[in-house]
């Protein structure tokens, strides 16, 4: 049997933080972590290695596949890998992610995700005139599109009634101060609970771009960046990993971990807690009420029976108060993140061993996988020939603001 794990490592702009119990970035506006992606890949590597040692010690036949998957924050890693066959051939996938409540995803998986780039360029010289009309530049077109989409959000039922969302980022507004910009770029991404909603929003966003280009007398070109399928749950895999999570238990923190957490609380003006960490387990059926992420991990689920574990390093909540983001970043460099990774590695490795040693268990997971996939089979949404957007100067891929500044070619 071939068992898959995935090792991921990416950081987020603006989350740089020293391992201290107050806000102090290592690099101003530099990249860093909030949900401990610095531990995500480490714990998966540990689980894969532990499974190898167990298999060699007890003569368990197994092939272990450890997948390096980049750029989860932008959801542009796994969709391309799925399209190109990197996930084919596995018999089961054991995935995990730092953060959230300590649980295993049940019937509700992360949202479907789609992202597109819109390029606006002027048809004639920027600021040129025709009669009494002075033609606007490409930045005006981008702003018009931004306003169009914002006006339409309240009219898209997929957003209003079914928990979807749209986000945007201006890659470049032309970056000039002494003339009218001739080129601009907007990136839009949207998250939905179904692929039908995803297609609906795509149509609305594209119309908003066309309308903006018409008014600003610009050309507009759209480019698909990524598209993530909805997830395919597997109850057998969920029950397996949850069973092992109960056996291993939630993270247990050391006195040093707790002292650091209390220092954070004290510096934020809170009463330090005797037990400052959330060390509870959440049942899969209750997890959806607490969070609903968007992620490209869904791509695994269409290629093999998959379970997804979550392990928390969070401090206990305080009524009427929300911890600032730097708190999560500080914990990523401390013992709390290490404790979280230990739990994840133990649960994943234990679950893999149980898959190999319990007669019929892997067959049950695969039978459920085939049945669910038969009812709704979804091929990778990234078309053949489309190249991943590694040519774009994403903020996520620049080490700090300003170091990668330039105007891309239209």
Beta strands, then each sheet from edge to edge (+ up, - down):
strand 1: 2-7
strand 2: 63-68
strand 3: 92-98
strand 4: 103-104
strand 5: 112-122
strand 6: 129-130
strand 7: 133-134
strand 8: 165-172
strand 9: 183-192
strand 10: 218-228
strand 11: 305-311
sheet 1: 2+ 1+ 3+ 11+ 4-
sheet 2: 8+ 9- 5+ 10-
sheet 3: 6+ 7-
end
